[in-house]
């Protein structure tokens, strides 16, 4: 029963997250609308739980976003899921701590990979004559604004969580590793 309630709560949370992401992209003015709330929440969740579940959550969240997007179907799902998978790999193998630096760099890397894979997918579709134009200027602008505002959001959330949560405090992390 607990697993069923947890799954229902997860599905509702996912729908709320995607709804807020889509709503903010329509409500906020241009530069602020480029905040990638899904990646910000997933990176914080990955740092909090150290779980690979973020890859599956990324898949389902990007699938829901894909239903409302104007891009060719599958491009957002593929690039979002692969970039979160690579971000998780970086977290597990390179940035093995939960510092603010790791959170910021993971956000930068993950969003950069997302936009790189997305651009490469558009380029493949352009070469296959599935689309007519690849909007390079708009994609560069989107990448820069998305990096800036999502990194700022992750930084603010991380600072708030370190202040109010024991999970991210450095003395708790060090105490778990170096017990005397």
N, C-alpha and C positions, 0 to 999 in steps of 0.2 A: 504494500500500500504506500509505503514511504517513497519507493522508487517511482511509482506512478505519479504521485503528487509532485515529486521533484522534476519529473519529465514535463508535466503540465506547466509547472512554474517556469521551467527553462524555455518552453515554447512561447509562453506569454511574454517573458522577458525579451526574447528574440524579436517578437513582433513589435513590442514597444520600442526597442532599440532601433529597428529599421524604420518604424514610423516616425520617430523623432529625427532620425537622420534625413529622411525624405522631407519632413516638414521644415526642418531648419534650412535645408537647401533651397526651399521655395520662399521662406519668410525673410531670411537674413539678406542684406544687400551683398553686392558682388564679392568683395574679397572675403568677407566673413562666411559666406555660404560655402566656401571650399573646405571647411572643417570636415575631416573624415572621422566622424564620431564612432563608426564601427571599428576602425583600426585602433583608435584611442582606447576604447573600452576593452577591446581584445588584448591589447598589449598590457594594459594594467591588470587584466584578469590573468594573463600568462605569468606576469611577475608575481602575482598574489598566490596563485594556486600551483604554479610550475607544472601545468597539465597540458598535454597535447590535444585536449578537447577543443582548444581554441581554433584548431584547423577545421574541425567539423562545424563549429559555430560560424566560422568565417564562410564556409561553403554555403550553409543554409541562409545566412544573412545576405550574402552576395547574390544568392539565387532569388531571394525576394526582391532585392534591389533591381536585379536583371529584369524582372517582370515589368518594371516601370521605366526602364531606360530606353533611350532611342538608339543605342549602339546595337550592332549585330549580336544576336543571342549567343550566349556562352562566353563572350569575351570578358565580361566583368567577373563571372563566376570563376573562370579559369585563372585569370590574373590575380584575383583576390585570394583564392585558395592557395595557389602556388607561392605567392609572396608571403602569406602568413605561415605556410609550411617552412619556407626558407628562414623567415624570422624566428620561428620556433627552433629551427636547427641552430641558428646563430646563438640563440639564448642558451640552448643546452650545451653547446660545444665551445663557444668563444666567450660570450658574456655570461659567466656562470654565477654572477652575483645579482642582487636586486638593488643596486645603487641607482641614484638619480641619473648618473651618467649612462648606465646600461639602458635605462628606460628611454632616454633621449636618443641615443644612438640606434637602438632597436626601432624606434619610431621612424627615424630618418631612413634607415636601410629598408625597412618594410615598405614604406610608401614609395621610395625610389624604385624598388623592385616591382611594385604594383604598377606604377606608371610605365616602367621600362617594358614589362611583359605586355601591358595593354598596347603600347605603341608598336611593339613588334607584331602583335596580332593584327593591328590595323594595317601595318605594312604588308603582311602576308595577304590580307584580304584585298588590299589595293593591287598587289601583283596578280592576284587571281581574278581581277576585275569584278569583285563583289561590291566594292565601294569605289566612288569616283575621286574623292579628295581625302587626303589625310591632313587634318588641321594642326600642323606642327606648332604654330604660334600659340594657339589656344591651349594645346597640351602642355607647352612649356610654362605658360602663365598659370595654368591649373596646378602643375607640379610645384611651382615655387610657393604659391599661396597655400596649397594644401600642406606642404612641408612646414611652413611657418606657423600656421594656426593650429595644426594638429600637434606639433611639438610643444607649442605653448600650452595647449590644453592638457596634454599628458604631463607636462611639468607641473602645472597647477594642481592636477588631481594627485600626482605623486606627493607633492608637498603637503597637501591636505591629509593624505593617507598616512604619511610618516608622522604627522602631528597627532593624529587621533587613533592610529592603529599600531598595535605591537608587531604586526606581521612585517612591516617595512623598516623598523628601527634597526640601526646597525648593531647596537649592543645585543639585541636578541639574536641576530644572525650570527654574530661572532660567538655568542655563548653556546649556540647549537654546535658549532664546529670545533671549538677549543674548550672542551670540558676538562676540568682539573679534578 
